[in-house]
Amino acid sequence: MMTQDHLVDNGLLRFITCGSVDDGKSTLIGRLLYDSKAILADALDALAASSRKRGLEEVDLSLLTDGLSAEREQGITIDVAYRYFSTGTRKYILADAPGHEQYTRNMVTGASTADLAIVLIDARKGVLPQTRRHMTLASLMGIRHVVVAINKMDLVGYDEGVFRRIQAEVAPLVRKLEIPHLQYVPLSALKGDMVVERGVNLAWFDGPTLMELLEGVDLDARDLDAPFRFPVQLVCRPRTGGLLDYRGYQGRIESGSVAPGDAVTLLPSGVRTTVRRVEFFGEDLARGVVGQSVTLHLADEVDVSRGDLIAGSAGAPVPVRNLDATLCWLGEKPLDPGSRLVLRHGTREVRAKVQEILGRFDLQALESLPASELRMNDIATVNLRLQQPVAADPHGWVRSGGSFILVDEATHATVAAGLVLAQENY
């Protein structure tokens, strides 16, 4: 009979795999899915058939994530491949990020929602420039948990000395980036050692397997304990039947929690009121929490529309028209100072102008350098001037409230992803 101990639910973990080309990212993901029994029988059959067509004697697990035909032909990952699976104790959303430098923007996309990053290093090659790049990007994107997975240990005879040498190579970078939670694990994604099962070849390593790290990582309650943030998506006023006076504000709780009686501030207007009801599919909740899509009813009749933010009055952000932000440029056309774009923050859209490029970040030297323009995949600090105020949080404090995208007004293409660094009231 199943005991209470077997019913542990550690929640949802979003994680990303990254590293240099041919470090084995896709094979590692395939191994995780295969050994954790997360692959359906028909998918296994298709995988075996595809491997045979390529003249391989064994099943190529990397094909589970190399979903694009261009990737399969080149043997590299060029897009972010997402997979969903669960074990007895946790649900997972994983992203396999590209290794090539020219696909930095894809890696930023995958990292933007990740709780944890697995950075792979080929045991034969050690730390490469792209390893430094991806660890730096993970840090810049606010990922607090990083696992350095030293892969292909089977190709160096499972030598402990190689593992310790690479640890020593990584340590100075970790100190400079100030990554708060970091773990090392040696493994062979191809053979399966220390991925889900321990295997017999790495007996000298007494730490947890990669899956044990994923299962046990303690995601702190920062999102739940963070200030309440609720971007309004829709004002619901049916005006039918018994709902003539019904007025509810619908959206998703992006951080924190809310309960009837809580004091809230409406932004950008700054009007203060209290929450009267928290409605979830027609039923009242004692408390709504981060991740839930709810309808809020307020105590006063106020002017609220889509794009406004309902925030907890304690620590509510100050609406600003100037933002300093870290920007990853995604567009093919270079960014010049003075470019006019549309900034999307939560459900709010405002026109924005890049006032100044304060510095482009050199991911090899880990320092900011002067720049007159930004090219695709560049990461820089910029100052934005907004046509209307936006109530943004510093990304390091409220992750959801500190992120935005920039959209080209003419083409409607997303050309940049941004993280709020500081704000001044102008």
SULRACOR-V761939 format. One record per residue. N is the residue number from 1. PHI is phi as a letter, one per 20 degrees, with the letter a starting at -180 (999 if undefined). OMEGA is omega in radians with two decimals (none if undefined). Layout:
n=N phi=PHI omega=OMEGA
n=N phi=PHI omega=OMEGA
This chain:
n=1 phi=999 omega=-3.11
n=2 phi=f omega=3.12
n=3 phi=e omega=3.12
n=4 phi=f omega=-3.13
n=5 phi=f omega=-3.12
n=6 phi=e omega=-3.09
n=7 phi=d omega=-3.14
n=8 phi=f omega=3.08
n=9 phi=c omega=-3.13
n=10 phi=e omega=3.05
n=11 phi=n omega=-3.08
n=12 phi=e omega=3.07
n=13 phi=d omega=3.02
n=14 phi=e omega=3.12
n=15 phi=c omega=-3.08
n=16 phi=c omega=3.02
n=17 phi=d omega=-3.12
n=18 phi=b omega=-3.10
n=19 phi=q omega=-3.12
n=20 phi=f omega=3.12
n=21 phi=g omega=3.09
n=22 phi=m omega=3.02
n=23 phi=f omega=3.07
n=24 phi=n omega=-3.10
n=25 phi=f omega=-3.09
n=26 phi=f omega=3.10
n=27 phi=f omega=3.11
n=28 phi=f omega=3.13
n=29 phi=f omega=3.09
n=30 phi=g omega=3.12
n=31 phi=f omega=3.11
n=32 phi=g omega=-3.13
n=33 phi=f omega=-3.08
n=34 phi=f omega=-3.07
n=35 phi=f omega=3.09
n=36 phi=e omega=3.08
n=37 phi=l omega=-3.10
n=38 phi=d omega=-3.13
n=39 phi=d omega=3.12
n=40 phi=f omega=-3.06
n=41 phi=g omega=-3.11
n=42 phi=f omega=3.08
n=43 phi=f omega=3.08
n=44 phi=f omega=3.12
n=45 phi=f omega=3.13
n=46 phi=f omega=3.13
n=47 phi=f omega=3.12
n=48 phi=f omega=3.13
n=49 phi=f omega=3.14
n=50 phi=f omega=3.12
n=51 phi=f omega=3.14
n=52 phi=f omega=3.13
n=53 phi=f omega=-3.14
n=54 phi=e omega=3.08
n=55 phi=m omega=-3.13
n=56 phi=e omega=3.13
n=57 phi=e omega=3.13
n=58 phi=d omega=3.11
n=59 phi=f omega=3.12
n=60 phi=e omega=-3.07
n=61 phi=f omega=-3.13
n=62 phi=f omega=-3.11
n=63 phi=f omega=3.11
n=64 phi=f omega=-3.14
n=65 phi=d omega=3.09
n=66 phi=f omega=-2.98
n=67 phi=f omega=-3.11
n=68 phi=e omega=-3.11
n=69 phi=f omega=3.11
n=70 phi=f omega=3.11
n=71 phi=f omega=-3.08
n=72 phi=f omega=3.13
n=73 phi=f omega=-3.09
n=74 phi=e omega=-3.10
n=75 phi=m omega=3.11
n=76 phi=c omega=3.09
n=77 phi=d omega=-3.12
n=78 phi=d omega=3.10
n=79 phi=c omega=3.10
n=80 phi=e omega=3.12
n=81 phi=d omega=-3.12
n=82 phi=e omega=3.05
n=83 phi=c omega=-3.11
n=84 phi=c omega=3.07
n=85 phi=b omega=-3.13
n=86 phi=b omega=3.04
n=87 phi=c omega=-3.14
n=88 phi=f omega=-3.03
n=89 phi=c omega=-3.07
n=90 phi=b omega=2.99
n=91 phi=d omega=-3.06
n=92 phi=c omega=2.86
n=93 phi=c omega=-3.10
n=94 phi=d omega=3.12
n=95 phi=c omega=3.08
n=96 phi=e omega=-3.03
n=97 phi=e omega=-3.14
n=98 phi=f omega=3.11
n=99 phi=e omega=-3.09
n=100 phi=f omega=-3.13
n=101 phi=g omega=-3.08
n=102 phi=f omega=3.09
n=103 phi=d omega=3.11
n=104 phi=g omega=-3.10
n=105 phi=f omega=3.09
n=106 phi=f omega=3.13
n=107 phi=f omega=3.11
n=108 phi=f omega=3.10
n=109 phi=g omega=-3.13
n=110 phi=f omega=-3.08
n=111 phi=f omega=-3.00
n=112 phi=f omega=-3.13
n=113 phi=d omega=-3.04
n=114 phi=f omega=3.04
n=115 phi=e omega=-3.03
n=116 phi=b omega=3.07
n=117 phi=c omega=2.98
n=118 phi=d omega=3.11
n=119 phi=d omega=-3.12
n=120 phi=e omega=3.05
n=121 phi=c omega=3.07
n=122 phi=f omega=-3.08
n=123 phi=g omega=-3.14
n=124 phi=f omega=-2.99
n=125 phi=d omega=-3.10
n=126 phi=m omega=-3.08
n=127 phi=f omega=3.12
n=128 phi=d omega=3.11
n=129 phi=g omega=-3.12
n=130 phi=f omega=3.04
n=131 phi=f omega=3.12
n=132 phi=f omega=-3.12
n=133 phi=f omega=-3.07
n=134 phi=f omega=3.07
n=135 phi=f omega=3.11
n=136 phi=f omega=3.11
n=137 phi=f omega=3.10
n=138 phi=g omega=3.12
n=139 phi=f omega=-3.14
n=140 phi=f omega=-3.11
n=141 phi=e omega=3.04
n=142 phi=n omega=3.10
n=143 phi=f omega=-3.02
n=144 phi=e omega=-3.11
n=145 phi=d omega=3.13
n=146 phi=c omega=3.04
n=147 phi=d omega=3.05
n=148 phi=e omega=-3.09
n=149 phi=d omega=-3.12
n=150 phi=e omega=-2.94
n=151 phi=e omega=3.11
n=152 phi=m omega=3.08
n=153 phi=f omega=3.10
n=154 phi=f omega=-3.11
n=155 phi=e omega=3.06
n=156 phi=c omega=3.08
n=157 phi=m omega=-3.14
n=158 phi=l omega=-3.04
n=159 phi=f omega=3.14
n=160 phi=f omega=-3.14
n=161 phi=f omega=3.11
n=162 phi=f omega=3.13
n=163 phi=f omega=-3.12
n=164 phi=f omega=3.14
n=165 phi=f omega=-3.14
n=166 phi=f omega=3.04
n=167 phi=g omega=-3.13
n=168 phi=f omega=3.09
n=169 phi=f omega=-3.06
n=170 phi=f omega=-2.98
n=171 phi=g omega=-3.13
n=172 phi=f omega=3.12
n=173 phi=f omega=3.13
n=174 phi=f omega=3.13
n=175 phi=f omega=-3.12
n=176 phi=f omega=-3.13
n=177 phi=e omega=3.13
n=178 phi=l omega=3.08
n=179 phi=f omega=-2.99
n=180 phi=f omega=-3.08
n=181 phi=c omega=-3.09
n=182 phi=c omega=3.11
n=183 phi=c omega=3.04
n=184 phi=d omega=3.03
n=185 phi=b omega=3.01
n=186 phi=e omega=-3.13
n=187 phi=a omega=2.98
n=188 phi=c omega=-3.14
n=189 phi=f omega=-3.12
n=190 phi=f omega=-3.09
n=191 phi=e omega=3.10
n=192 phi=n omega=-3.12
n=193 phi=f omega=3.03
n=194 phi=m omega=3.04
n=195 phi=e omega=2.99
n=196 phi=d omega=3.07
n=197 phi=e omega=-3.12
n=198 phi=f omega=-3.05
n=199 phi=m omega=-3.09
n=200 phi=c omega=-2.99
n=201 phi=e omega=-3.11
n=202 phi=c omega=-3.09
n=203 phi=f omega=-3.13
n=204 phi=f omega=3.14
n=205 phi=e omega=-3.07
n=206 phi=d omega=3.11
n=207 phi=e omega=-3.12
n=208 phi=f omega=3.01
n=209 phi=f omega=3.13
n=210 phi=f omega=-3.14
n=211 phi=f omega=3.09
n=212 phi=f omega=3.07
n=213 phi=f omega=-3.14
n=214 phi=f omega=-3.13
n=215 phi=f omega=-2.99
n=216 phi=d omega=-3.09
n=217 phi=g omega=-3.06
n=218 phi=e omega=3.07
n=219 phi=f omega=-3.09
n=220 phi=f omega=-3.05
n=221 phi=e omega=-3.08
n=222 phi=g omega=-3.12
n=223 phi=f omega=-3.13
n=224 phi=f omega=-3.12
n=225 phi=e omega=-3.12
n=226 phi=f omega=3.09
n=227 phi=g omega=-3.11
n=228 phi=f omega=3.11
n=229 phi=c omega=-3.07
n=230 phi=b omega=3.06
n=231 phi=f omega=-3.09
n=232 phi=f omega=3.11
n=233 phi=e omega=-3.05
n=234 phi=b omega=2.98
n=235 phi=e omega=-3.03
n=236 phi=e omega=3.10
n=237 phi=c omega=-3.05
n=238 phi=f omega=-3.12
n=239 phi=l omega=3.13
n=240 phi=c omega=3.04
n=241 phi=l omega=-3.14
n=242 phi=e omega=-3.08
n=243 phi=d omega=-3.10
n=244 phi=f omega=-3.10
n=245 phi=d omega=-3.09
n=246 phi=f omega=3.04
n=247 phi=b omega=3.14
n=248 phi=c omega=-3.13
n=249 phi=d omega=-2.97
n=250 phi=d omega=3.11
n=251 phi=r omega=-3.11
n=252 phi=d omega=3.08
n=253 phi=f omega=-3.06
n=254 phi=e omega=3.05
n=255 phi=b omega=3.09
n=256 phi=m omega=-3.13
n=257 phi=b omega=-3.10
n=258 phi=b omega=-3.14
n=259 phi=c omega=3.07
n=260 phi=g omega=-3.11
n=261 phi=n omega=-3.14
n=262 phi=f omega=3.07
n=263 phi=e omega=-3.14
n=264 phi=c omega=3.09
n=265 phi=c omega=3.14
n=266 phi=e omega=-3.05
n=267 phi=c omega=0.31
n=268 phi=e omega=-3.04
n=269 phi=f omega=-3.12
n=270 phi=n omega=3.12
n=271 phi=f omega=3.14
n=272 phi=d omega=3.08
n=273 phi=b omega=3.09
n=274 phi=c omega=3.12
n=275 phi=e omega=3.13
n=276 phi=e omega=3.14
n=277 phi=b omega=2.96
n=278 phi=d omega=-3.01
n=279 phi=d omega=-3.14
n=280 phi=c omega=-3.10
n=281 phi=l omega=3.05
n=282 phi=n omega=3.14
n=283 phi=d omega=3.13
n=284 phi=e omega=3.08
n=285 phi=d omega=3.02
n=286 phi=f omega=3.09
n=287 phi=b omega=3.02
n=288 phi=e omega=-3.06
n=289 phi=c omega=-3.10
n=290 phi=g omega=-3.14
n=291 phi=n omega=-3.13
n=292 phi=e omega=3.00
n=293 phi=e omega=-3.00
n=294 phi=c omega=2.99
n=295 phi=d omega=3.11
n=296 phi=e omega=3.02
n=297 phi=d omega=-3.06
n=298 phi=d omega=-3.05
n=299 phi=f omega=-3.08
n=300 phi=d omega=3.02
n=301 phi=f omega=-3.04
n=302 phi=c omega=3.13
n=303 phi=e omega=3.14
n=304 phi=c omega=3.11
n=305 phi=b omega=3.10
n=306 phi=g omega=-3.11
n=307 phi=o omega=3.06
n=308 phi=f omega=3.13
n=309 phi=d omega=2.99
n=310 phi=d omega=-3.03
n=311 phi=c omega=3.01
n=312 phi=g omega=-3.07
n=313 phi=f omega=3.08
n=314 phi=f omega=3.13
n=315 phi=m omega=3.11
n=316 phi=f omega=3.14
n=317 phi=f omega=3.10
n=318 phi=e omega=3.11
n=319 phi=f omega=-3.10
n=320 phi=c omega=3.06
n=321 phi=d omega=3.03
n=322 phi=c omega=3.12
n=323 phi=c omega=2.86
n=324 phi=e omega=-3.04
n=325 phi=b omega=2.92
n=326 phi=e omega=-3.05
n=327 phi=c omega=2.95
n=328 phi=d omega=-3.08
n=329 phi=e omega=-3.06
n=330 phi=d omega=-3.02
n=331 phi=f omega=3.11
n=332 phi=f omega=3.08
n=333 phi=e omega=-3.12
n=334 phi=f omega=3.07
n=335 phi=e omega=3.04
n=336 phi=d omega=3.03
n=337 phi=g omega=-3.08
n=338 phi=n omega=3.11
n=339 phi=g omega=3.14
n=340 phi=d omega=-3.03
n=341 phi=c omega=3.03
n=342 phi=d omega=3.10
n=343 phi=e omega=3.07
n=344 phi=d omega=-3.14
n=345 phi=c omega=-3.03
n=346 phi=m omega=3.11
n=347 phi=d omega=-3.09
n=348 phi=e omega=3.07
n=349 phi=c omega=3.07
n=350 phi=c omega=3.06
n=351 phi=f omega=-3.06
n=352 phi=b omega=3.06
n=353 phi=c omega=3.07
n=354 phi=f omega=-3.10
n=355 phi=f omega=-3.02
n=356 phi=b omega=2.95
n=357 phi=e omega=-3.04
n=358 phi=f omega=3.12
n=359 phi=r omega=3.07
n=360 phi=e omega=-3.06
n=361 phi=e omega=3.06
n=362 phi=e omega=-3.04
n=363 phi=f omega=3.07
n=364 phi=e omega=-3.12
n=365 phi=e omega=-3.11
n=366 phi=l omega=3.09
n=367 phi=b omega=-3.12
n=368 phi=e omega=-3.11
n=369 phi=c omega=3.10
n=370 phi=f omega=3.13
n=371 phi=b omega=3.10
n=372 phi=d omega=3.10
n=373 phi=b omega=3.07
n=374 phi=d omega=3.05
n=375 phi=d omega=-3.08
n=376 phi=g omega=-3.14
n=377 phi=n omega=3.06
n=378 phi=f omega=3.07
n=379 phi=c omega=-3.02
n=380 phi=b omega=2.97
n=381 phi=e omega=-3.10
n=382 phi=c omega=2.98
n=383 phi=d omega=-3.13
n=384 phi=d omega=3.02
n=385 phi=d omega=-3.04
n=386 phi=d omega=3.14
n=387 phi=f omega=3.10
n=388 phi=c omega=-3.09
n=389 phi=f omega=3.08
n=390 phi=c omega=3.13
n=391 phi=e omega=-3.08
n=392 phi=d omega=3.06
n=393 phi=d omega=2.93
n=394 phi=g omega=-3.05
n=395 phi=g omega=3.14
n=396 phi=f omega=-3.12
n=397 phi=d omega=3.08
n=398 phi=c omega=-2.99
n=399 phi=g omega=-3.11
n=400 phi=f omega=-3.12
n=401 phi=e omega=-3.11
n=402 phi=d omega=-3.13
n=403 phi=c omega=-3.13
n=404 phi=b omega=3.00
n=405 phi=c omega=3.04
n=406 phi=d omega=-3.07
n=407 phi=c omega=3.08
n=408 phi=f omega=-3.06
n=409 phi=f omega=-3.06
n=410 phi=e omega=-3.03
n=411 phi=e omega=-3.07
n=412 phi=m omega=3.09
n=413 phi=e omega=3.04
n=414 phi=f omega=-3.02
n=415 phi=d omega=3.14
n=416 phi=a omega=2.97
n=417 phi=d omega=-3.04
n=418 phi=c omega=3.08
n=419 phi=c omega=-3.09
n=420 phi=f omega=3.14
n=421 phi=e omega=-3.09
n=422 phi=b omega=3.13
n=423 phi=b omega=3.09
n=424 phi=c omega=-3.10
n=425 phi=e omega=-3.11
n=426 phi=d omega=none
